[in-house]
Amino acid sequence: MTNSHNVGNDDKDETQMTTAHAKPASLSSVASARTQSQPGTALLGTGLETRGVHAWFGKKHVLSDVTLDFAAGTVTALIGPSGCGKSTFLRTLNRMHEFIPTAAMAGEVLLDGKDIYSPGTDVTKIRLRVGMVFQKPNPFPSMTIGENVLSGLKLAQIKRSNTDELLESCLTRAGLWNEVKDRLGEHGGALSGGQQQRLCIARSLAVEPQVLLMDEPCSALDPGSTFRIEETIADLAKTMTIVIVTHNMQQAARVSDYTAFFLSDGGPGEMIEAAPTSRIFSAPQDKRTEDYVTGRFG
Amino acid sequence: MSIVAPVKVIPEAREITTKPRLSDQVFRIIVTIGGMASLVILGLIALFLSIKGGHILLEEKFGFITGSAWEVITDESGTISQSKFGIGAMLIGTTLSAVIAILVGVPISVLSALYLTFYANGRVKTFLISVIDLMAAFPSLLFGFWGFFVFMSSAEYWAKLINKYFGFIPIFDVPTPIFERSPFIAGLVLAIMIIPIVTSISREIFDQTPLDRVQAAYALGATKLAMINAVVIPYGRGGIVGGAMLGLGRAMGETVAVYTVLNVVYQVNWQVLFGAGGNVASLILLKFGEAGPYEVDALMAAGLILFLLTLMVNAIADVLINRFGGKGK
């Protein structure tokens, strides 16, 4: 028995699981998660895996020993009360964690089997493959809507010929094309909050990431915009792996295939349980998960 | 019978008033006095300069700005028989050396602000910031001395090189090979003097770059250079222009440092490498000690022109900041 939570990746062999540290409290989910069939796994590569990830801010240990797999083409929701380390964990997945001074981490994050923290890694290439959408919409105000979408190409110095096509396809996939197609030359700040957030999604799609990380992307938005973005997420999951942090359990239930529950009991945040979303909400294995998803705390 | 629709009465907008507490009223007065003080002082200085120098401007007319003679001829009894005042050469010297200072000083300042904000860390950063602050407080006379005794010989050598290879461009040509005490050298000394102010203003604005935009750029796979280009510079542009304008103001008004490294010659000179020029402020310094009352009035008129020129530059700067600065915000 191990504390590894292999969220839906049938290709992984058992031996890998035995290397992780034993921690009996959260084991039962493993077996159940692994019996699920995976959409799109074969087409989209092996996806993203973490092995024993810890995180610190200065001396404060904020995240302890998270081992979790994200199968390609699935949506995984990270839920848990504030301060449980779920956003920190998300930010270790594309190396945004290290921007915070004094931030440190341990463990491995494997993208297609390669550790993104190994020495000599070009971190800009990692972030091209693992895109991110932030809590607060953050379009570049000095750029037009069109320039915002294509900004990733410029920032990462990617040459592309048919940018008009790319522009349209990204905005369409982000569910924004019809609203902005006649005003691509306007500044991004002229859009509503929900539109700005979809613009940010379109922007991250333009560099064609294989994984998209979303850090509470709807927490600053109204219900209508939230609904649009959830639709977008469902659509995007056909072609990429999505990891979404959310405070909203209904949202996790609506959009995700898998859910991982994080909790801190005053010490570093830990992952308590990870399983197919329906199971987390209907038959959680851990008492604390049950208490959380039934609204007894959090 | 027809039904009469009820008339909807739209009321007049109410006047909304408020009566502030006494403490607020008193504080408002104190703050207003503080705010107006600088305006009043500036106005009084302008008034004083106009009263003292106005009649010189009326006598010399436009020639005061375009001409380049400064002569006072007195007869035996000491009364002035003839005089001619024109600060054209000085205005050109002022402009040339200030422009050179901006062209050289601003890029260095922006680079150093970028370094301090995004590259230096820990002790290096703290140390460099205090060095730059110290530089800002350094007496300008010492910059002048250093420029004259130490810097001039190297700068003269550079001037000769520029003249040798770019002498075909009119402003880099010289009529006679005199490279000392030229607008070029004065401009370089001024560039060093404006670096602290431009750096610290740029650094402050770079520091305020919204973190979410910085992260957005990085999350899209930007290198640091690309991030700075796409996020920091658009956001900080207004601050850079503002800092540059403050630097320009200092460069145009600088007196002592320029006096030590720039020849005062009453001759219009556009050739930046040639040792002739002078600026308005150092002319005033040069003449003030030995000037009679009438000549002092002429110097006040020169001061007034410098004042107006600085005012104009600042007004242009405001327009520039409004036009180019706001977009990145």
Interface residues (C-beta under 8 A of the other chain):
Chain A: N94 M96 F99 T124 K125 R127 L128 G131 M132 F134 K136 N138 P139 F140 P141 S142 M143 S151 G152 K154 L155 A156 Q157 C200 R203 S204 V207
Chain B: P210 D212 R213 Q215 A216 A217 Y218 A219 L220 G221 A222 T223 A226 M227 A230 V231 P234 Y235 K327 G328 K329
